[in-house]
Amino acid sequence: MSNVNSVLSVWQLVIMAVVPLAALCGWIITIFVVAREPRAQAAVAVLPGASATSATSASEAAAGATVGGPGQPPQQPVRRLAA
């Protein structure tokens, strides 16, 4: 004899499929967020002993705003024209 109440309903089967899928998606997103390369500004901010002025100039240099050395005037990065 079989027990009729042992059959799962559709909503229970859907929950059983959605919960592991959501956990897998959350795990993959977490791995990609943690494993990405840090931005230049974030890397400068974590340097020990970096002052506000050196962090600003270092982030500008990383972004390409200043090309020359400390005694040279800042140069704007070259922008390409759309073809």
TORDOVEX-697445 format. One line per 5 residues: number of its first residue (from 0); for each residue x, y, z of C-alpha. Coordinates in nm, 2 decimals. Example, Ala and Ser with C-alpha at 12.3 -4.5 7.8 and 13.67 -1.06 7.14 Angstrom:
0	1.23:-0.45:0.78 | 1.37:-0.11:0.71
***
This chain:
0	0.00:0.00:0.00 | 0.12:0.35:-0.08 | 0.08:0.65:0.13 | -0.10:0.92:-0.07 | 0.04:1.20:0.15
5	0.40:1.12:0.06 | 0.37:1.29:-0.28 | 0.52:1.64:-0.29 | 0.32:1.93:-0.43 | 0.44:2.15:-0.71
10	0.54:2.44:-0.48 | 0.75:2.21:-0.27 | 0.93:2.09:-0.57 | 0.99:2.45:-0.69 | 1.13:2.55:-0.36
15	1.36:2.24:-0.37 | 1.49:2.36:-0.71 | 1.52:2.73:-0.64 | 1.70:2.72:-0.30 | 2.01:2.53:-0.43
20	2.01:2.74:-0.75 | 2.00:3.06:-0.55 | 2.28:2.94:-0.32 | 2.50:2.85:-0.63 | 2.44:3.19:-0.79
25	2.53:3.37:-0.46 | 2.84:3.16:-0.43 | 2.95:3.23:-0.79 | 2.88:3.61:-0.75 | 3.08:3.61:-0.42
30	3.38:3.44:-0.59 | 3.38:3.69:-0.88 | 3.35:3.99:-0.64 | 3.63:3.87:-0.41 | 3.87:3.76:-0.70
35	3.85:4.08:-0.91 | 4.15:4.31:-0.95 | 4.15:4.60:-0.71 | 4.11:4.95:-0.86 | 4.42:5.18:-0.87
40	4.25:5.42:-0.63 | 4.17:5.14:-0.38 | 4.53:5.01:-0.41 | 4.67:5.36:-0.32 | 4.43:5.40:-0.03
45	4.56:5.08:0.14 | 4.93:5.18:0.12 | 5.08:5.24:0.46 | 5.18:5.60:0.54 | 5.01:5.75:0.23
50	4.90:6.10:0.29 | 4.60:6.27:0.13 | 4.81:6.47:-0.12 | 5.02:6.17:-0.23 | 4.71:5.95:-0.26
55	4.55:6.21:-0.48 | 4.85:6.26:-0.70 | 4.91:5.88:-0.72 | 4.55:5.82:-0.81 | 4.57:6.09:-1.08
60	4.89:5.94:-1.22 | 4.72:5.59:-1.22 | 4.42:5.74:-1.41 | 4.65:5.91:-1.66 | 4.58:6.27:-1.56
65	4.95:6.35:-1.50 | 5.20:6.20:-1.74 | 5.52:6.39:-1.64 | 5.73:6.38:-1.33 | 5.71:6.60:-1.02
70	5.86:6.91:-1.19 | 5.67:6.89:-1.52 | 5.32:7.03:-1.59 | 5.03:6.79:-1.59 | 4.91:6.67:-1.93
75	4.56:6.56:-2.01 | 4.53:6.20:-2.15 | 4.50:6.17:-2.53 | 4.14:6.11:-2.63 | 4.07:5.92:-2.95
80	3.81:6.05:-3.19 | 3.53:5.83:-3.28 | 3.56:5.69:-3.63
***
